Amino acid sequence: MVVRDRLRKLDRKVSKENGLFAVKVLLATDGSKDATLVTKAAIDIARGTSSELHVVRAWRSVPSTRLESYVRTQLKQEARESLTEQVRRIKADGGDVAQVHLKEGSAVDEILGLAGEIDAGLIVIGSRGLGPVKRLVMGSVSGGVVHHSSYPVLVMRGGQEAWPSKRIIVGDDGSKAAKRAGELAASIGKLFGAQGLLVRVYPQLPEVDLEARRLNARMIDDELRREESELAERAEEIEKYLGLRPKIRVAVGEVAAELLEAAEEEHAPEKVLVAAGSRGLGTIQRMRLGSVSTKILYAAKGPVLIYPRIPGAVEELP
């Protein structure tokens, strides 16, 4: 119930502020070589939207040993120094840190817990990183944050040339979460004059007999026109509130593949931000989009923005 109330509160903020997220951006740092990219994105977004910037560094001790106290002290000190250095870099780059947070425990749990405490409007995190002792894959952390978050998450990847994004690709399945993802992505894109594209994808239809195919073709053609009209309305709403009107596209195929293919067009894929709702329902067979966001998260070459499912939304009831 608490999570649902928080998310509805966030949803109201997004609606009231015409697509701009709430006033707190949470930067989750791990001291990795990718920290520069993640930090730059967080600074730009916080500054561009007049949001508070919070920085969190989570660290975890080792299993109990005879040297547990010594090791724990060393790990905590390393994490504190890493956080201090991160804040120093942020300030050197012209950023303003509202508050720093040093947390002990699971990175996923601590990041999400803090996001709830401060009522974050956006979590910014990297896709890979360095652990306190050895080089660790950060994918499990960013993936865990995305899949369990009640707040929008921006996962940065693609190297130093990936930011700022030049294009915004939004997977729109008609759900409320997808709509909010589009508004939030457009808010970010507006800061840098990025181009936008709303994409709605239908699954590939199975082969049927000739007569059924003719009937289905007419029905599908009508449905596609309706969907294109709805997508155009979404684009118009974004233009009205944010001054950025994205192009629209209705396609037939595998959703994640179509979105990733669209990201390969016009600009290097690293310069493209792909956005989607974490779980939604399509208009045909009310298909779940959860697996789509997972595929995008791990296959996209550039930044990925995932907006969480909105509990209680009519279009997302099973």
Secondary structure, DSSP 8 states (H G I E B T S, - for coil): -HHHHHHHHHHHHHHHTTT---SEEEEE--S-TTHHHHHHHHHHHHHHTT-EEEEEEEE---S--TTHHHHHHHHHHHHHHHHHHHHHHHHHTT--EEEEEEEES-HHHHHHHHHHHHT-SEEEEESSEE-SSSEE--HHHHHHHHHH-SS-EEEE-S-GGG-S-SEEEEE--S-HHHHHHHHHHHHHHHHHT-EEEEEEEE-------HHHHHHHHHHHHHHHHHHHHHHHHHHHHHHHHHS---EEEEEES-HHHHHHHHHTSSS-GGGEEEEEESS-B-SSTT-B-HHHHHHHHHH-SS-EEEE---TT-GGG--
